[in-house]
Amino acid sequence: MAEARMQTRANWRVLVGRDRELADFDAVLADPRARGYVIRGAAGVGKSRLAEECLARAARAGMRVARATASAGASALPLGAIAHLLPAAAAPADPSRPADPSRPADPSRPADPSRPAGSAGDLAAIVAELARPDQGARMVLVDDLHLLDATSARLLRDLLDAEAIRLIVTVRAGEPVGDEVTALLATPLLRLAELTELDQEAVDGLLRAVLGGPASRRALGVLYQASGGNPLYLRELVHGHLRAGTLAGDGEVWHLSEDPAGEGRPVGTAALTELIDTHLGMAGAAGLEVLDTLALCGPLPEADLRAAGQDHALSELVGADLIRFVADGRRTLVTLTHPIYDEILRGRIGELRARMLLGRQIDRVEAHGARRRDDALHVATWRLAATGTADPALLARAASQAQHAGDFQRVRSLLEALPASAHTAATRGMLALTLADFGEWERADELLGDLAAASADEGEVLLLTVARATSLLWGAGRADLALAANAEGRARITDPASLRVVQVTEGTVRALSGEPTRGLALLGEHLPRDHRELADVNAWLHGATAAGMALAATGRAAEGMDWAEHAYETHRRLETAELVSQPVTTRLTAVFALGECGRLTEARALGQACVDAMMPTGTASPRAWGALYLGRVEWLAGHLTEARRWYAEAAAVARNQRHHQVEHLALIGLTASAAALGDLAAADEARGRAAAHRPLGFLAGEDRLGEAWSQVARGHLALAREILLESAGRARDTGHLSCEGLLLTELARLGGARAAAARLAEIARIAGDRLAAARAELAGALAARAPARLLAVADELEELGADLLAAEAATAAAAFHDRGGRRGAAARARRRAEDPASRCPGMRTPLLAFAAGPAQLTPREWEIALLASAGRPSKDIAKALGLSARTVDNHLSSVYAKLGVSTRRDLREALAVVTV
């Protein structure tokens, strides 16, 4: 842990997210008329770091550079801040320091006690000295210019006018500045840069550099929101979490642990607390009450605070940048400027004061009748915090609202506060689903089973049966148990409308557990398009989601998108206390379907928006599925570094909550991504963990994708092709047409285009989408060795966002042109591959390596070269490929000659193949 903190402290010097400002400075540097660059911004946004980089660029351009820092102390002495930049005789004397005997007096400048330091004569002499032609160009950085004394500001302005210097200065926004500094900033041809906080993408890049690896999407979201993109705040938050042990890496991704409230509260350092305390100290007594109330109760309606007579306090707090107003539909909410303020304020609010403030806010809400949509949830939460108890009806209503929002931690706390005598079948079912979300599916199933067995009411039996099957499918990943529970409930139900719900539930389970064709048949027969025609709205939502997923998985992605959009729009419009999930969870189906359609850019944007929307609630299972789908989207795009990140995040979230079915799928994706990137150790570790979990059956056939790419990384292409061909057959047998298409595409990329092309063409005719058609054309063009077709399909693949396939297609076209002696066409094809390949960092696939070399290997030579580079002797290679050892040696001699190497070690380096 100490090493991690030391490493992060060393890495904060990295500069990210300032490309536009650096380009502006480069323009200033290149313009001989420009006098300098002014960087203005709030405290902590990185003004000094940007200024340092600008100064370094000036030095690299051949300019003499110098630096000064203004301060409140130095401002008391004229020219004090820039004394070290002046000619020796012109530097002001500091009466607090003894004379420096090593610095002889300048006889040409006798001391004149009657003339004050910084007089006009002094300044003119300094300007004349520094403006001499032999002095050369000089770039001067002055940090914190707003603290500079008037004499120094006047001198700098004179030096600018005399073209003796050019300036880089930093100014803190909102700070008062003197007249001379104002005049200096008004100098013509000074370019101004208003530096703002980093955006989330820049914060992501900074965290990668600081931590040595990516942060999880949740960690990124929490740290970005808490810091507001302020690099200083971000640094102290990271150090605080590292010290507390709440930010840790798992070898793949850095995760922020969730506290018992599921909110992942930001943790800062003493330095940050002191900085924020100073800012919070600007609030008066009335303002402090508003701040404390917001810290305890979260964002509050502006109308509530104004009704409490807080108008003046609100104005003061806005002026001090401590609160802000945000629109929420037709009302305006007041919130703290930074979430970190919330933590610092809570830490110093005493228990009695907290009870008083919570009581006042409860009274305000109830005075209005608590009619707002989320009032019950807020009031119940506040009452529990203030008194430890609340009205049972209020608790049940609040728990239902929390469940609809996906905030299962709050559901659990509210229902556990509900007296046993006040529980109903509905609240027990709600609690069971919550327990399942936390991975406690055994306890959930026991609770639901006992309730169903004790109930004589068919309506309750139906409700509990659906809840139990849902819990076992999504919480435990046990389709067999879910089907058994559903059949048990069906045996006790006679009402036709209720039986229809049970059939839909069975269809849902089968569609998502390896039987998509059978599941779709059940859903097609029993799932109505209109949710009002089914007796259970949650069963309808689950069925509609399953229909979208299964349709996309069986090669009918367009139909899957239609169901996904319909389910989401229906969910979004529903206003009922019976809903067990938030609409964004239904939206995830569209992410999967968009990816299968080949609309990868849309799928990525939608998936990230969905995952981000679920961060505040701490909902684990949907977050894990969302990360899994994003990993798959990035795999299809060929962005394997990002795919690896998302798969690792999905696996970690699922592992923490014991959602082993999604963890298994995520670990398979992680294995494949790590292996394709050449990290066999990570691939083998992930593959071993995946083997410990029972697969759900969804995406059948892809469970050996990681194994195939592990063999590729070891140089065993023939074995990899065998695995892919067998897996594609299993996907076909189970009806997973999308998986079959993916696996056959991998086969084609690894030298099996002739074996894959015909079936991929058939899949393309069935699916009817652009991605399936492009995959089929890629395989066909590779099999035919047709460079013109390969270049055409490269354009199509790049337009779809499948960058790696596009790069491989163009590179293969170059290889075939080379073999035909068309060197110019080959060079153009290689250039065509550069752009999509640049978006796939770290990738060196066999197709890219085989086709990109200056001396081209035949497919057989390439396969033998891979095995040899992995350290296998010729006799073993001969046995594996059905050749003689002499034939293998002859091929190796040709490989060595083409690549200019002489040993297997050299061969390994030339091919950049990872071996074990």
Secondary structure, DSSP 8 states (H G I E B T S, - for coil): -HHHHHHHHHHTT---S-HHHHHHHHHHHH-TT--EEEEEE-TTSSHHHHHHHHHHHHHHTT-EEEEEE--TTGGGSTT-TTGGGS-GGGS---TTS---TTS---TTS---TTS-TT-HHHHHHHHHHHTSGGG--EEEEEESGGG--HHHHHHHHHHHHTTS-EEEEEEETT----HHHHHHHT-TTEEEEEE----HHHHHHHHHHHHTS-B-HHHHHHHHHHHTT-HHHHHHHHHHHHHHT-EEE-SS-EEE---TTSS------HHHHHHHHHHHTT--HHHHHHHHHHHHH-SEEHHHHHHTT-HHHHHHHHHTTSEEEEEETTEEEEEES-HHHHHHHHHH--HHHHHHHHHHHHHHHHHTTS-STTHHHHHHHHHHHHHS---HHHHHHHHHHHHHTT-HHHHHHHHHTS-GGG--HHHHHHHHHHHHHTT-HHHHHHHHHHHHHH---HHHHHHHHHHHHHIIIIII--HHHHHHHHHHHHTT---HHHHHHHHHHHHHHHHTTT-HHHHHHHHHHH--SSGGGSS-HHHHHHHHHHHHHHHHHTT-HHHHHHHHHHHHHHHHH---TT--S-HHHHHHHHHHHHHHHT-HHHHHHHHHHHHHHHGGGT-HHHHHHHHHHHHHHHHHHT-HHHHHHHHHHHHHHHHHTT-HHHHHHHHHHHHHHHHHTT-HHHHHHHHHHHTTS---STTTTGGGHHHHHHHHHTT-HHHHHHHHHHHHHHHHHHT-HHHHHHHHHHHIIIIIHHHHHHHHHHHHHHH-SHHHHHHHHHHHHHHHT-HHHHHHHHHHHHHHT-HHHHHHHHHHHHHHHHHTT-HHHHHHHHHHHHHHHHTSTT---HHHHHHHSSS---HHHHHHHHHHHTT--HHHHHHHHT--HHHHHHHHHHHHHHHT--SHHHHHHHHT----
